[in-house]
Amino acid sequence: MKNQEIFQEFFTMGNYFDVLPWLRYIMPNQFSRFWEMIEHLKNAGNENREDIMKTFDPNNPRHALDGILIACLKYDITDVPNEVGLTKTQLLDTMQDFFGAGYETIASTLRWALMYFAEYEDVQLKVQREIDEKIGRNKAISVKDRLNLPYTAATILEIMRAAPVSPMGLPHQATNDVFVKGNLIEKGTVVFFNLASVMHDEYWGNPYEFQPERFLDDKGNLNKEKADNVLSFSAGRRSCVAKMIAQAEIFYVLSSVLQNCRIYKPVDTIYDFEGLLELSYKPKEYELCVDPR
């Protein structure tokens, strides 16, 4: 978490070297700081990884890193490329993605969610009513319960649509020359996708209104087409690899909180729904009241 704060402080408005790589020659000092920070984060991750590998037991997997190490053994993946097409170092480096992509974005989504639930208490009550009827007040919620809670799922989708925490996604690169609507994108060009534009498109009918019901059909079931058009995790073959983990985490935390708590604004408080675009798009600091139900 401390390393994540360092990263966020450096890239308050994103990494400009991603967009304008030639700036490294104009701003060599800032670029050197960037690489120093990357090395710091990498070394911290390597130390953690080495400690875990010393106690690795393939017969008793403990977490995702152990799972990756087991896969390396099973498919004979080493640092010499084989028919799998991956090296052990490449696989182990994906652990950085667990922290880099899985902490800040989820934390920002949860901040937005609590703010929306406090602002729209009628929506909160509908979610709580659904949880009470389908799950109950005393049973612990499971990730599997998502299938039985369509309004809760719809509300989470609406929060992610209304406040996209990664409005431009991550930078990609064109691997070949390609034409898009007659415009040439040359091989090697850095490409960003305007995900926020998609999620505020007229396709939604009233894109700037908070309305979870837009994701439900006439029978109250989740509309899969509209759910798939919430591009919080980008789209295509290079979409977020941790999409299912993130969706499960967000659902579990929010449904468990609302099962047990009432959330509301302090008296005479007005929320500002214009967020801050830092490492992620997150709400400005706000106050919140929480009571046990």
C-alpha positions as CSV (number, residue, x, y, z in Angstrom):
1,M,0.0,0.0,0.0
2,K,2.9,2.4,0.7
3,N,4.4,1.6,-2.7
4,Q,1.1,2.3,-4.3
5,E,1.0,5.7,-2.6
6,I,4.4,6.5,-4.0
7,F,3.3,5.5,-7.5
8,Q,0.1,7.5,-7.2
9,E,2.0,10.6,-6.0
10,F,4.3,10.4,-9.0
11,F,1.5,10.0,-11.5
12,T,-1.1,12.4,-10.2
13,M,-2.4,12.9,-13.7
14,G,-1.1,9.8,-15.3
15,N,2.2,8.8,-16.9
16,Y,2.9,11.4,-19.6
17,F,5.8,9.3,-20.9
18,D,3.2,6.8,-22.0
19,V,1.5,9.4,-24.2
20,L,4.6,11.4,-25.3
21,P,7.6,9.0,-25.1
22,W,10.0,11.6,-26.6
23,L,9.6,13.6,-23.4
24,R,12.3,11.4,-21.9
25,Y,14.9,13.5,-23.9
26,I,13.4,16.8,-22.8
27,M,12.7,15.9,-19.1
28,P,15.6,13.5,-18.3
29,N,15.4,14.1,-14.6
30,Q,11.8,13.2,-14.3
31,F,12.4,10.2,-16.5
32,S,15.2,9.0,-14.2
33,R,12.9,9.4,-11.2
34,F,10.3,7.3,-13.1
35,W,12.8,4.5,-13.6
36,E,14.1,4.7,-10.0
37,M,10.5,4.3,-8.8
38,I,9.9,1.4,-11.1
39,E,13.0,-0.3,-9.8
40,H,12.0,0.4,-6.2
41,L,8.6,-1.3,-6.8
42,K,10.2,-4.2,-8.6
43,N,12.8,-4.8,-5.9
44,A,10.1,-4.7,-3.2
45,G,8.0,-7.2,-5.1
46,N,11.1,-9.5,-5.7
47,E,11.9,-9.5,-2.0
48,N,8.4,-10.6,-1.1
49,R,8.4,-13.2,-3.9
50,E,11.7,-14.7,-2.7
51,D,10.4,-15.1,0.8
52,I,7.3,-16.9,-0.5
53,M,9.3,-19.2,-2.8
54,K,11.5,-20.3,0.1
55,T,8.5,-21.8,1.8
56,F,6.8,-23.0,-1.3
57,D,5.2,-26.5,-1.0
58,P,3.5,-27.8,-4.2
59,N,1.3,-30.1,-2.1
60,N,0.0,-27.2,0.0
61,P,-0.8,-24.2,-2.2
62,R,-1.6,-21.0,-0.2
63,H,-2.3,-18.3,-2.7
64,A,-2.0,-17.2,-6.4
65,L,1.8,-17.1,-6.4
66,D,1.9,-20.7,-5.3
67,G,-0.6,-21.5,-8.1
68,I,1.7,-19.9,-10.6
69,L,4.7,-21.9,-9.3
70,I,2.7,-25.1,-9.5
71,A,1.8,-24.3,-13.2
72,C,5.5,-23.7,-13.9
73,L,6.3,-27.2,-12.6
74,K,3.4,-28.8,-14.3
75,Y,4.2,-27.4,-17.8
76,D,8.0,-27.3,-17.3
77,I,8.1,-23.5,-17.6
78,T,11.6,-22.1,-16.8
79,D,13.4,-19.0,-17.9
80,V,14.2,-20.7,-21.2
81,P,11.2,-20.2,-23.6
82,N,9.5,-23.4,-24.6
83,E,6.4,-24.4,-26.5
84,V,4.2,-22.7,-23.9
85,G,5.6,-19.3,-25.1
86,L,6.1,-17.9,-21.6
87,T,9.0,-17.8,-19.1
88,K,8.9,-18.3,-15.4
89,T,10.0,-14.7,-14.8
90,Q,7.1,-13.4,-17.0
91,L,4.6,-15.4,-15.1
92,L,6.0,-14.4,-11.7
93,D,6.0,-10.7,-12.8
94,T,2.2,-10.9,-13.1
95,M,2.0,-10.8,-9.3
96,Q,2.8,-7.1,-9.6
97,D,-0.4,-6.7,-11.6
98,F,-2.4,-8.1,-8.6
99,F,-1.3,-5.1,-6.6
100,G,-0.9,-2.5,-9.3
101,A,-4.3,-3.1,-10.9
102,G,-6.2,-4.8,-8.1
103,Y,-5.8,-2.3,-5.2
104,E,-6.3,1.3,-6.4
105,T,-9.1,0.6,-8.8
106,I,-11.2,-1.5,-6.4
107,A,-10.6,1.0,-3.6
108,S,-11.8,3.9,-5.8
109,T,-14.8,1.9,-6.9
110,L,-15.8,1.2,-3.3
111,R,-15.4,4.9,-2.5
112,W,-17.7,5.8,-5.3
113,A,-20.2,3.1,-4.3
114,L,-20.5,4.2,-0.7
115,M,-21.0,7.8,-1.8
116,Y,-23.8,6.8,-4.3
117,F,-25.5,4.7,-1.7
118,A,-25.5,7.5,0.8
119,E,-26.9,10.0,-1.8
120,Y,-29.5,7.6,-3.2
121,E,-31.0,6.0,-0.1
122,D,-34.0,4.7,-2.1
123,V,-31.6,2.6,-4.2
124,Q,-29.9,1.5,-1.0
125,L,-33.2,0.4,0.5
126,K,-34.1,-1.6,-2.7
127,V,-30.7,-3.4,-2.5
128,Q,-31.2,-4.2,1.2
129,R,-34.7,-5.4,0.6
130,E,-33.5,-7.8,-2.1
131,I,-30.7,-9.1,0.2
132,D,-33.1,-9.6,3.1
133,E,-35.6,-11.5,0.9
134,K,-33.1,-13.6,-1.0
135,I,-30.3,-14.2,1.5
136,G,-31.6,-13.1,4.9
137,R,-30.0,-11.0,7.6
138,N,-28.1,-13.7,9.5
139,K,-26.5,-15.7,6.7
140,A,-23.1,-14.8,5.4
141,I,-23.2,-13.6,1.8
142,S,-21.3,-15.7,-0.8
143,V,-19.9,-14.6,-4.2
144,K,-22.3,-17.2,-5.7
145,D,-25.2,-15.2,-4.4
146,R,-24.7,-12.6,-7.2
147,L,-26.9,-14.8,-9.5
148,N,-29.8,-14.4,-7.0
149,L,-29.4,-10.6,-6.5
150,P,-30.0,-9.0,-9.9
151,Y,-30.9,-5.5,-8.5
152,T,-27.8,-5.5,-6.4
153,A,-25.7,-6.5,-9.5
154,A,-27.5,-3.8,-11.6
155,T,-26.7,-1.1,-9.0
156,I,-23.0,-2.0,-8.9
157,L,-23.0,-1.9,-12.7
158,E,-24.6,1.5,-12.7
159,I,-22.0,2.8,-10.2
160,M,-19.2,1.5,-12.4
161,R,-20.8,3.1,-15.5
162,A,-21.5,6.5,-13.9
163,A,-18.1,6.8,-12.3
164,P,-15.5,4.9,-14.4
165,V,-12.4,4.6,-12.3
166,S,-10.2,4.0,-15.3
167,P,-11.8,6.4,-17.8
168,M,-9.1,6.0,-20.5
169,G,-8.0,2.4,-19.6
170,L,-4.4,1.4,-19.8
171,P,-2.1,2.3,-22.8
172,H,-1.9,-0.2,-25.6
173,Q,0.3,-0.4,-28.6
174,A,-0.6,-1.2,-32.2
175,T,1.2,-4.3,-33.3
176,N,0.6,-3.7,-37.0
177,D,-0.5,-0.8,-39.2
178,V,-4.3,-0.7,-39.1
179,F,-7.1,1.6,-40.5
180,V,-9.9,2.6,-38.2
181,K,-12.7,4.4,-40.1
182,G,-10.2,5.5,-42.8
183,N,-7.6,6.7,-40.3
184,L,-4.2,5.0,-40.3
185,I,-2.8,4.0,-36.9
186,E,0.8,3.0,-37.5
187,K,2.5,0.0,-35.9
188,G,4.0,1.0,-32.6
189,T,1.6,3.8,-31.9
190,V,0.5,4.2,-28.3
191,V,-3.3,3.9,-28.2
192,F,-5.8,4.8,-25.5
193,F,-9.5,3.9,-25.4
194,N,-12.0,6.5,-24.2
195,L,-14.0,4.2,-22.0
196,A,-15.7,7.0,-20.2
197,S,-17.2,8.2,-23.5
198,V,-18.7,4.8,-24.1
199,M,-20.3,4.7,-20.7
200,H,-21.8,8.1,-21.1
201,D,-23.0,7.6,-24.7
202,E,-26.6,8.3,-25.8
203,Y,-27.0,4.5,-26.1
204,W,-28.0,4.6,-22.4
205,G,-30.9,7.0,-23.0
206,N,-30.2,9.2,-20.0
207,P,-26.5,8.6,-19.4
208,Y,-26.1,11.3,-16.7
209,E,-28.9,10.0,-14.5
210,F,-28.3,7.4,-11.8
211,Q,-30.7,4.6,-12.7
212,P,-29.8,1.0,-11.8
213,E,-33.1,-0.2,-13.4
214,R,-31.6,0.4,-16.9
215,F,-29.8,-2.9,-16.5
216,L,-32.9,-4.9,-15.7
217,D,-35.4,-6.4,-18.2
218,D,-39.2,-6.5,-17.8
219,K,-39.0,-9.5,-15.5
220,G,-36.4,-8.0,-13.2
221,N,-33.5,-10.0,-14.5
222,L,-30.2,-8.7,-15.5
223,N,-29.9,-7.5,-19.1
224,K,-26.8,-9.2,-20.4
225,E,-26.3,-7.0,-23.4
226,K,-26.3,-3.8,-21.3
227,A,-24.2,-5.4,-18.6
228,D,-21.6,-6.4,-21.2
229,N,-21.5,-2.8,-22.5
230,V,-20.1,-1.5,-19.2
231,L,-16.5,-1.4,-20.2
232,S,-14.9,-0.8,-16.8
233,F,-12.5,-3.6,-17.6
234,S,-12.0,-2.6,-21.2
235,A,-12.9,-5.1,-24.0
236,G,-11.4,-7.6,-26.3
237,R,-8.4,-9.9,-25.9
238,R,-6.5,-7.4,-23.9
239,S,-9.2,-6.6,-21.4
240,C,-8.4,-6.8,-17.7
241,V,-7.3,-10.3,-16.8
242,A,-8.6,-9.9,-13.2
243,K,-12.1,-8.9,-14.2
244,M,-13.8,-11.9,-12.4
245,I,-11.8,-11.4,-9.2
246,A,-12.5,-7.6,-9.1
247,Q,-16.3,-8.2,-9.8
248,A,-16.4,-10.8,-7.0
249,E,-14.5,-8.5,-4.5
250,I,-16.7,-5.5,-5.2
251,F,-19.9,-7.5,-4.9
252,Y,-18.9,-9.3,-1.7
253,V,-17.8,-6.1,0.1
254,L,-20.7,-3.9,-0.9
255,S,-23.4,-6.6,-0.4
256,S,-22.0,-7.5,3.0
257,V,-21.9,-3.9,4.1
258,L,-25.5,-3.2,3.1
259,Q,-26.7,-6.4,4.6
260,N,-25.5,-5.1,8.0
261,C,-25.3,-1.3,7.8
262,R,-27.3,1.8,6.8
263,I,-25.3,4.4,5.0
264,Y,-26.3,8.1,4.8
265,K,-25.0,11.6,4.5
266,P,-24.4,13.9,7.4
267,V,-27.1,16.6,7.9
268,D,-26.9,19.5,5.4
269,T,-24.1,17.8,3.4
270,I,-24.0,18.2,-0.4
271,Y,-21.8,15.7,-2.3
272,D,-19.7,16.7,-5.3
273,F,-19.9,14.0,-7.9
274,E,-17.1,15.6,-10.0
275,G,-14.2,13.3,-9.2
276,L,-10.4,13.7,-9.2
277,L,-8.5,12.2,-12.1
278,E,-5.3,10.9,-10.4
279,L,-3.9,7.4,-10.8
280,S,-7.6,6.4,-11.0
281,Y,-10.8,8.5,-11.2
282,K,-12.0,8.8,-7.6
283,P,-14.3,11.0,-5.6
284,K,-13.1,14.0,-3.6
285,E,-12.9,13.4,0.1
286,Y,-16.3,13.2,1.7
287,E,-18.0,12.5,5.0
288,L,-20.3,9.5,5.6
289,C,-22.5,8.2,8.4
290,V,-22.9,4.5,9.1
291,D,-25.3,2.8,11.5
292,P,-25.8,-0.9,12.2
293,R,-29.2,-2.1,10.8
